[in-house]
């Protein structure tokens, strides 16, 4: 049953933007699930409590989750900084650990899907909402004019 907030979110959103949001949402949620499954059952570490390790790996992905679920473009944009941790982890495991290459490849694909979905959604939704980042030169000109007065 759709809520009033979800109706507001989807109102005025193009089908392309909805597709980008779906990619971002699925990528982020799938990555969260994959990291938990990987650390808990697929490759548990005998010398460390696997539950503790899984929680530690999931916490960064939980930080932007409320904003991503709410469809906030700004949250989608800054969530990519967190995704870089998982991107680098996957590349490192691909390079050094032959036994977990398939697991790392899946992590890399999910991270890439979430990253691309976040970028495309933040850009498309930001344009629809009229959000705009000013160019640095514009900001500098305004500040210079303000201080010269």
TIKOLFI-141855 format. One line per 10 residues: their letters; for each residue x, y, z of N, C-alpha, C, CB. Coordinates in nm, 4 decimals. Glycine has a CB too. Layout:
a	X Y Z X Y Z X Y Z X Y Z  ...
END
This chain:
xxxxxxxxxx	0.0831 -0.1177 0.0000 0.0000 0.0000 0.0000 0.0879 0.1246 0.0000 -0.0947 -0.0005 0.1206  0.0802 0.2081 -0.1031 0.1650 0.3268 -0.1097 0.1289 0.4269 -0.0008 0.1534 0.3924 -0.2467  0.2321 0.4882 0.0519 0.2103 0.5901 0.1541 0.2065 0.7269 0.0888 0.3201 0.5845 0.2626  0.1705 0.8263 0.1689 0.1632 0.9636 0.1184 0.3013 1.0134 0.0758 0.1038 1.0571 0.2252  0.4053 0.9754 0.1529 0.5414 1.0172 0.1194 0.5890 0.9549 -0.0119 0.6370 0.9799 0.2324  0.5571 0.8266 -0.0332 0.5998 0.7633 -0.1575 0.5252 0.8224 -0.2766 0.5776 0.6116 -0.1509  0.4001 0.8637 -0.2558 0.3252 0.9299 -0.3635 0.3906 1.0631 -0.4001 0.1778 0.9524 -0.3214  0.4334 1.1389 -0.2992 0.5017 1.2661 -0.3240 0.6326 1.2433 -0.3984 0.5282 1.3399 -0.1917  0.7041 1.1375 -0.3596 0.8322 1.1075 -0.4220 0.8150 1.0747 -0.5701 0.9003 0.9915 -0.3500  0.7176 0.9921 -0.6013 0.6993 0.9476 -0.7387 0.6301 1.0510 -0.8263 0.6208 0.8204 -0.7405
xxxxxxxxxx	0.5623 1.1471 -0.7626 0.4920 1.2491 -0.8390 0.5934 1.3375 -0.9113 0.4009 1.3340 -0.7468  0.5738 1.3532 -1.0384 0.6625 1.4376 -1.1169 0.7935 1.3712 -1.1563 0.6918 1.5611 -1.0413  0.8074 1.2432 -1.1290 0.9302 1.1731 -1.1633 0.9117 1.1035 -1.2983 0.9687 1.0707 -1.0525  1.0041 1.1239 -1.3889 0.9946 1.0615 -1.5215 1.0221 0.9115 -1.5107 1.0942 1.1277 -1.6210  0.9853 0.8387 -1.6133 1.0073 0.6938 -1.6124 1.1562 0.6612 -1.6130 0.9387 0.6282 -1.7332  1.2366 0.7459 -1.6766 1.3813 0.7253 -1.6765 1.4370 0.7411 -1.5357 1.4503 0.8238 -1.7726  1.3920 0.8435 -1.4659 1.4365 0.8667 -1.3292 1.3928 0.7520 -1.2391 1.3818 1.0001 -1.2764  1.2727 0.7011 -1.2601 1.2252 0.5860 -1.1823 1.3138 0.4642 -1.2072 1.0784 0.5533 -1.2179  1.3573 0.4463 -1.3309 1.4468 0.3346 -1.3630 1.5815 0.3505 -1.2925 1.4677 0.3245 -1.5152  1.6342 0.4723 -1.2924 1.7608 0.4981 -1.2233 1.7455 0.4731 -1.0736 1.8083 0.6429 -1.2488
xxxxxxxxxx	1.6315 0.5143 -1.0182 1.6068 0.4929 -0.8750 1.5993 0.3447 -0.8434 1.4770 0.5626 -0.8311  1.5332 0.2686 -0.9299 1.5231 0.1241 -0.9097 1.6614 0.0594 -0.9140 1.4314 0.0609 -1.0161  1.7449 0.1000 -1.0089 1.8813 0.0473 -1.0171 1.9594 0.0805 -0.8903 1.9539 0.1039 -1.1407  1.9500 0.2050 -0.8456 2.0217 0.2473 -0.7250 1.9716 0.1715 -0.6024 2.0060 0.3987 -0.7035  1.8413 0.1622 -0.5882 1.7824 0.0955 -0.4727 1.8189 -0.0525 -0.4708 1.6304 0.1125 -0.4730  1.8020 -0.1186 -0.5834 1.8352 -0.2616 -0.5915 1.9846 -0.2849 -0.5689 1.7931 -0.3187 -0.7282  2.0675 -0.2007 -0.6285 2.2121 -0.2153 -0.6114 2.2554 -0.1988 -0.4671 2.2848 -0.1153 -0.6972  2.2040 -0.0966 -0.3998 2.2414 -0.0721 -0.2606 2.1905 -0.1829 -0.1677 2.1872 0.0632 -0.2149  2.0661 -0.2223 -0.1838 2.0100 -0.3271 -0.0980 2.0737 -0.4631 -0.1251 1.8591 -0.3361 -0.1179  2.0995 -0.4927 -0.2526 2.1638 -0.6197 -0.2868 2.3064 -0.6245 -0.2335 2.1637 -0.6407 -0.4387
xxxxxxxxxx	2.3770 -0.5135 -0.2401 2.5131 -0.5102 -0.1860 2.5119 -0.5320 -0.0351 2.5813 -0.3765 -0.2195  2.4198 -0.4685 0.0338 2.4072 -0.4869 0.1782 2.3808 -0.6346 0.2111 2.2934 -0.3978 0.2345  2.2879 -0.6954 0.1403 2.2572 -0.8369 0.1633 2.3771 -0.9255 0.1297 2.1354 -0.8793 0.0798  2.4443 -0.8948 0.0183 2.5581 -0.9757 -0.0243 2.6725 -0.9713 0.0768 2.6075 -0.9286 -0.1599  2.7018 -0.8535 0.1268 2.8102 -0.8393 0.2249 2.7772 -0.9202 0.3504 2.8331 -0.6893 0.2610  2.6538 -0.9124 0.3954 2.6139 -0.9876 0.5149 2.6233 -1.1384 0.4895 2.4700 -0.9495 0.5574  2.5720 -1.1837 0.3767 2.5762 -1.3271 0.3439 2.7197 -1.3750 0.3297 2.4982 -1.3557 0.2142  2.8017 -1.2964 0.2611 2.9419 -1.3330 0.2397 3.0129 -1.3509 0.3732 3.0138 -1.2261 0.1548  2.9998 -1.2533 0.4621 3.0734 -1.2569 0.5880 3.0164 -1.3591 0.6872 3.0731 -1.1194 0.6509  2.8866 -1.3832 0.6811 2.8245 -1.4753 0.7770 2.8338 -1.6219 0.7366 2.6806 -1.4391 0.7951
xxxxxxxxxx	2.8131 -1.6504 0.6091 2.8040 -1.7923 0.5744 2.8937 -1.8383 0.4603 2.6654 -1.8239 0.5399  2.9181 -1.7571 0.3608 2.9960 -1.8037 0.2459 3.1453 -1.8130 0.2749 2.9737 -1.7119 0.1288  3.1942 -1.7221 0.3558 3.3373 -1.7211 0.3872 3.3603 -1.6778 0.5318 3.4132 -1.6276 0.2908  3.3088 -1.7554 0.6257 3.3286 -1.7173 0.7656 3.4762 -1.7285 0.8041 3.2424 -1.8055 0.8585  3.5192 -1.6403 0.8896 3.6591 -1.6395 0.9340 3.6687 -1.7107 1.0680 3.7144 -1.4939 0.9448  3.7475 -1.8171 1.0743 3.7532 -1.8969 1.1972 3.8176 -1.8236 1.3153 3.8291 -2.0240 1.1707  3.9061 -1.7300 1.2889 3.9780 -1.6611 1.3956 3.9054 -1.5363 1.4469 4.1151 -1.6228 1.3472  3.7951 -1.4977 1.3819 3.7189 -1.3790 1.4215 3.5717 -1.4170 1.4278 3.7421 -1.2599 1.3218  3.4979 -1.3560 1.5173 3.3540 -1.3773 1.5240 3.2917 -1.3251 1.3941 3.2919 -1.3063 1.6496  3.2342 -1.4130 1.3144 3.1793 -1.3751 1.1836 3.0643 -1.2758 1.1948 3.1320 -1.4986 1.1096
xxxxxxxxxx	2.9864 -1.2869 1.3013 2.8748 -1.1946 1.3201 2.9261 -1.0526 1.3413 2.7878 -1.2384 1.4392  3.0279 -1.0389 1.4229 3.0873 -0.9076 1.4485 3.1448 -0.8492 1.3197 3.1972 -0.9178 1.5563  3.2130 -0.9312 1.2432 3.2720 -0.8861 1.1175 3.1631 -0.8452 1.0176 3.3607 -0.9966 1.0574  3.0567 -0.9234 1.0104 2.9462 -0.8905 0.9189 2.8813 -0.7586 0.9580 2.8408 -1.0029 0.9181  2.8628 -0.7382 1.0862 2.8038 -0.6117 1.1328 2.8957 -0.4954 1.0983 2.7775 -0.6158 1.2857  3.0254 -0.5138 1.1207 3.1223 -0.4072 1.0895 3.1217 -0.3727 0.9406 3.2640 -0.4494 1.1325  3.1053 -0.4733 0.8555 3.1028 -0.4490 0.7111 2.9704 -0.3883 0.6650 3.1283 -0.5788 0.6361  2.8635 -0.4107 0.7406 2.7315 -0.3608 0.7007 2.7030 -0.2190 0.7504 2.6244 -0.4540 0.7519  2.7639 -0.1789 0.8601 2.7345 -0.0476 0.9190 2.7518 0.0675 0.8193 2.8242 -0.0240 1.0395  2.8617 0.0750 0.7441 2.8736 0.1875 0.6495 2.7609 0.1922 0.5462 3.0064 0.1796 0.5775
xxxxxxxxxx	2.7123 0.0759 0.5045 2.6032 0.0729 0.4066 2.4692 0.1124 0.4683 2.5922 -0.0659 0.3451  2.4590 0.1011 0.5993 2.3344 0.1387 0.6670 2.3226 0.2894 0.6880 2.3249 0.0679 0.8010  2.4350 0.3603 0.6886 2.4321 0.5049 0.7137 2.3474 0.5827 0.6120 2.5733 0.5591 0.7128  2.3662 0.5629 0.4813 2.2841 0.6384 0.3851 2.1496 0.5727 0.3539 2.3607 0.6564 0.2568  2.1239 0.4549 0.4087 2.0038 0.3801 0.3713 1.8728 0.4555 0.3930 1.9995 0.2530 0.4483  1.8516 0.5258 0.5047 1.7243 0.5990 0.5183 1.7026 0.7022 0.4069 1.7194 0.6692 0.6533  1.8075 0.7750 0.3703 1.7949 0.8735 0.2631 1.7756 0.8104 0.1268 1.9157 0.9615 0.2601  1.8386 0.6951 0.1063 1.8215 0.6250 -0.0208 1.6791 0.5713 -0.0322 1.9239 0.5099 -0.0340  1.6294 0.5152 0.0772 1.4910 0.4661 0.0756 1.3917 0.5796 0.0564 1.4594 0.3915 0.2050  1.4262 0.6986 0.1082 1.3389 0.8159 0.0926 1.3536 0.8814 -0.0443 1.3690 0.9181 0.2011
xxxxxxxxxx	1.4547 0.8406 -0.1216 1.4734 0.8945 -0.2555 1.5371 1.0321 -0.2600 1.3437 0.9000 -0.3241  1.6188 1.0652 -0.1616 1.6832 1.1967 -0.1578 1.8045 1.1977 -0.2510 1.7256 1.2332 -0.0125  1.8051 1.2856 -0.3502 1.9160 1.2884 -0.4463 2.0517 1.3146 -0.3814 1.8899 1.3938 -0.5506  2.0550 1.4033 -0.2827 2.1818 1.4361 -0.2173 2.2404 1.3131 -0.1477 2.1621 1.5504 -0.1157  2.1563 1.2337 -0.0834 2.2035 1.1126 -0.0155 2.2565 1.0126 -0.1164 2.0908 1.0493 0.0677  2.1872 0.9998 -0.2285 2.2353 0.9095 -0.3336 2.3747 0.9516 -0.3802 2.1369 0.9078 -0.4531  2.3964 1.0817 -0.3890 2.5261 1.1310 -0.4360 2.6373 1.1011 -0.3359 2.5191 1.2812 -0.4622  2.6167 1.1330 -0.2071 2.7258 1.1126 -0.1121 2.7425 0.9670 -0.0726 2.7029 1.1958 0.0110  2.6419 0.8828 -0.0962 2.6545 0.7401 -0.0664 2.7643 0.6758 -0.1516 2.5203 0.6684 -0.0900  2.7943 0.7375 -0.2653 2.8995 0.6828 -0.3510 3.0366 0.6860 -0.2849 2.9046 0.7590 -0.4811
xxxxxxxxxx	3.0584 0.7792 -0.1937 3.1855 0.7801 -0.1211 3.1992 0.6533 -0.0367 3.1961 0.9059 -0.0315  3.0911 0.6102 0.0216 3.0927 0.4873 0.1020 3.1111 0.3656 0.0120 2.9623 0.4738 0.1843  3.0496 0.3683 -0.1052 3.0611 0.2553 -0.1971 3.2046 0.2317 -0.2427 2.9726 0.2776 -0.3175  3.2864 0.3359 -0.2399 3.4248 0.3192 -0.2832 3.5022 0.2216 -0.1935 3.4949 0.4543 -0.2851  3.4666 0.2130 -0.0661 3.5277 0.1155 0.0245 3.5043 -0.0261 -0.0274 3.4707 0.1305 0.1676  3.3820 -0.0549 -0.0691 3.3464 -0.1880 -0.1171 3.4043 -0.2143 -0.2569 3.1937 -0.2041 -0.1192  3.4131 -0.1105 -0.3360 3.4750 -0.1215 -0.4684 3.6227 -0.1593 -0.4546 3.4603 0.0118 -0.5469  3.6933 -0.0898 -0.3661 3.8355 -0.1196 -0.3440 3.8545 -0.2558 -0.2796 3.8998 -0.0120 -0.2566  3.7654 -0.2928 -0.1892 3.7730 -0.4253 -0.1272 3.7594 -0.5342 -0.2340 3.6630 -0.4415 -0.0188  3.6621 -0.5186 -0.3223 3.6403 -0.6182 -0.4269 3.7614 -0.6275 -0.5203 3.5139 -0.5841 -0.5073
xxxxxxxxxx	3.8159 -0.5138 -0.5593 3.9332 -0.5165 -0.6474 4.0535 -0.5810 -0.5790 3.9690 -0.3746 -0.6923  4.0700 -0.5538 -0.4512 4.1820 -0.6126 -0.3768 4.1668 -0.7637 -0.3672 4.1916 -0.5515 -0.2361  4.0496 -0.8109 -0.3339 4.0259 -0.9554 -0.3234 4.0410 -1.0225 -0.4598 3.8853 -0.9833 -0.2658  3.9938 -0.9569 -0.5654 4.0117 -1.0118 -0.7007 4.1593 -1.0320 -0.7327 3.9479 -0.9191 -0.8053  4.2419 -0.9409 -0.6862 4.3845 -0.9445 -0.7176 4.4614 -1.0446 -0.6317 4.4440 -0.8068 -0.7003  4.4273 -1.0527 -0.5021 4.5138 -1.1308 -0.4131 4.4599 -1.2670 -0.3706 4.5409 -1.0521 -0.2923  4.3305 -1.2903 -0.3798 4.2731 -1.4125 -0.3227 4.1988 -1.4929 -0.4285 4.1785 -1.3783 -0.2071  4.2643 -1.5953 -0.4791 4.2037 -1.6789 -0.5822 4.0816 -1.7539 -0.5346 4.3036 -1.7760 -0.6335  4.0751 -1.7865 -0.4059 3.9642 -1.8638 -0.3524 3.8344 -1.7859 -0.3415 4.0006 -1.9163 -0.2190  3.8432 -1.6545 -0.3338 3.7224 -1.5735 -0.3172 3.6977 -1.4801 -0.4359 3.7322 -1.4921 -0.1894
xxxxxxxxxx	3.7568 -1.5108 -0.5490 3.7426 -1.4233 -0.6667 3.5980 -1.4100 -0.7125 3.8269 -1.4760 -0.7814  3.5253 -1.5186 -0.7129 3.3858 -1.5124 -0.7570 3.3032 -1.4250 -0.6619 3.3252 -1.6548 -0.7654  3.3272 -1.4400 -0.5326 3.2564 -1.3584 -0.4337 3.2890 -1.2103 -0.4538 3.2934 -1.4027 -0.2901  3.4161 -1.1820 -0.4784 3.4590 -1.0435 -0.4997 3.4040 -0.9872 -0.6300 3.6113 -1.0347 -0.4998  3.3938 -1.0703 -0.7316 3.3380 -1.0254 -0.8593 3.1912 -0.9852 -0.8430 3.3515 -1.1362 -0.9660  3.1177 -1.0631 -0.7667 2.9776 -1.0287 -0.7406 2.9698 -0.8978 -0.6626 2.9065 -1.1425 -0.6627  3.0575 -0.8808 -0.5625 3.0609 -0.7555 -0.4869 3.0925 -0.6378 -0.5793 3.1650 -0.7637 -0.3733  3.1862 -0.6569 -0.6694 3.2243 -0.5512 -0.7637 3.1073 -0.5140 -0.8547 3.3449 -0.5960 -0.8483  3.0353 -0.6126 -0.9039 2.9207 -0.5866 -0.9914 2.8086 -0.5145 -0.9169 2.8682 -0.7178 -1.0502  2.7797 -0.5579 -0.7952 2.6751 -0.4926 -0.7161 2.7139 -0.3506 -0.6784 2.6459 -0.5733 -0.5900
xxxxxxxxxx	2.8401 -0.3322 -0.6428 2.8882 -0.1981 -0.6085 2.8802 -0.1062 -0.7299 3.0330 -0.2041 -0.5554  2.9197 -0.1578 -0.8450 2.9143 -0.0781 -0.9677 2.7707 -0.0420 -1.0044 2.9801 -0.1539 -1.0832  2.6794 -0.1368 -0.9891 2.5377 -0.1094 -1.0181 2.4835 -0.0017 -0.9241 2.4532 -0.2389 -1.0051  2.5158 -0.0136 -0.7954 2.4699 0.0865 -0.6983 2.5311 0.2228 -0.7294 2.5059 0.0434 -0.5542  2.6588 0.2252 -0.7628 2.7292 0.3495 -0.7926 2.6679 0.4194 -0.9141 2.8783 0.3219 -0.8168  2.6494 0.3446 -1.0208 2.5928 0.4009 -1.1442 2.4487 0.4458 -1.1204 2.5984 0.2971 -1.2596  2.3709 0.3625 -1.0517 2.2327 0.3996 -1.0213 2.2250 0.5253 -0.9360 2.1621 0.2854 -0.9505  2.3127 0.5362 -0.8359 2.3149 0.6551 -0.7501 2.3483 0.7810 -0.8297 2.4161 0.6369 -0.6366  2.4489 0.7719 -0.9139 2.4890 0.8885 -0.9931 2.3759 0.9322 -1.0861 2.6159 0.8572 -1.0748  2.3221 0.8372 -1.1602 2.2196 0.8708 -1.2582 2.0924 0.9225 -1.1915 2.1876 0.7493 -1.3440
xxxxxxxxxx	2.0528 0.8602 -1.0798 1.9332 0.9057 -1.0100 1.9538 1.0451 -0.9517 1.8953 0.8071 -0.8992  2.0669 1.0672 -0.8849 2.0923 1.1978 -0.8226 2.0915 1.3080 -0.9282 2.2274 1.1971 -0.7470  2.1513 1.2811 -1.0411 2.1572 1.3812 -1.1479 2.0186 1.4078 -1.2075 2.2537 1.3354 -1.2582  1.9475 1.2993 -1.2417 1.8168 1.3150 -1.3056 1.7153 1.3771 -1.2095 1.7655 1.1793 -1.3559  1.7119 1.3300 -1.0870 1.6140 1.3823 -0.9911 1.6497 1.5255 -0.9513 1.6071 1.2920 -0.8656  1.7776 1.5526 -0.9395 1.8203 1.6893 -0.9097 1.7754 1.7867 -1.0170 1.9711 1.6954 -0.8948  1.7846 1.7463 -1.1431 1.7377 1.8322 -1.2530 1.5875 1.8519 -1.2454 1.7758 1.7721 -1.3893  1.5144 1.7436 -1.2170 1.3686 1.7543 -1.2079 1.3252 1.8471 -1.0951 1.3070 1.6167 -1.1877  1.3979 1.8447 -0.9859 1.3636 1.9281 -0.8709 1.4215 2.0688 -0.8804 1.4118 1.8624 -0.7441  1.5026 2.0919 -0.9828 1.5628 2.2239 -1.0000 1.6829 2.2475 -0.9099 1.4604 2.3297 -0.9745
xxxxxxxxxx	1.7370 2.1402 -0.8543 1.8571 2.1539 -0.7722 1.9756 2.1722 -0.8653 1.8775 2.0298 -0.6786  2.0643 2.2560 -0.8274 2.1740 2.2864 -0.9182 2.2972 2.3225 -0.8375 2.1363 2.4007 -1.0146  2.4087 2.2663 -0.8754 2.5362 2.3051 -0.8161 2.5936 2.4167 -0.9029 2.6356 2.1825 -0.8055  2.6236 2.5263 -0.8402 2.6817 2.6356 -0.9171 2.8286 2.6073 -0.9450 2.6658 2.7694 -0.8425  2.8736 2.6570 -1.0556 3.0147 2.6426 -1.0900 3.0976 2.7244 -0.9932 3.0417 2.6864 -1.2360  3.2180 2.6771 -0.9691 3.3059 2.7448 -0.8748 3.3336 2.8881 -0.9193 3.4371 2.6678 -0.8598  3.3472 2.9108 -1.0495 3.3750 3.0461 -1.0981 3.2595 3.1411 -1.0649 3.4003 3.0442 -1.2502  3.1356 3.0910 -1.0716 3.0201 3.1742 -1.0367 3.0219 3.2104 -0.8886 2.8891 3.1018 -1.0717  3.0538 3.1135 -0.8062 3.0595 3.1365 -0.6622 3.1698 3.2374 -0.6306 3.0836 3.0034 -0.5861  3.2855 3.2208 -0.6948 3.3972 3.3127 -0.6716 3.3616 3.4551 -0.7141 3.5220 3.2650 -0.7472
xxxxxxxxx	3.2935 3.4696 -0.8267 3.2534 3.6031 -0.8736 3.1579 3.6687 -0.7754 3.1878 3.5943 -1.0123  3.0606 3.5933 -0.7245 2.9651 3.6490 -0.6282 3.0345 3.6895 -0.4988 2.8539 3.5479 -0.5985  3.1263 3.6067 -0.4508 3.1975 3.6400 -0.3275 3.2883 3.7612 -0.3474 3.2798 3.5200 -0.2794  3.3543 3.7675 -0.4616 3.4418 3.8801 -0.4906 3.3602 4.0093 -0.4954 3.5168 3.8580 -0.6238  3.2454 4.0054 -0.5640 3.1592 4.1247 -0.5740 3.1080 4.1649 -0.4349 3.0388 4.0978 -0.6703  3.0773 4.0705 -0.3520 3.0264 4.0991 -0.2183 3.1327 4.1648 -0.1312 2.9766 3.9711 -0.1523  3.2562 4.1197 -0.1429 3.3625 4.1749 -0.0581 3.4194 4.3051 -0.1129 3.4740 4.0737 -0.0427  3.3996 4.3304 -0.2411 3.4495 4.4566 -0.2998 3.3594 4.5735 -0.2679 3.4632 4.4436 -0.4507  3.2376 4.5484 -0.2282 3.1434 4.6563 -0.1969 3.1769 4.7248 -0.0699 3.0044 4.6047 -0.1891
END
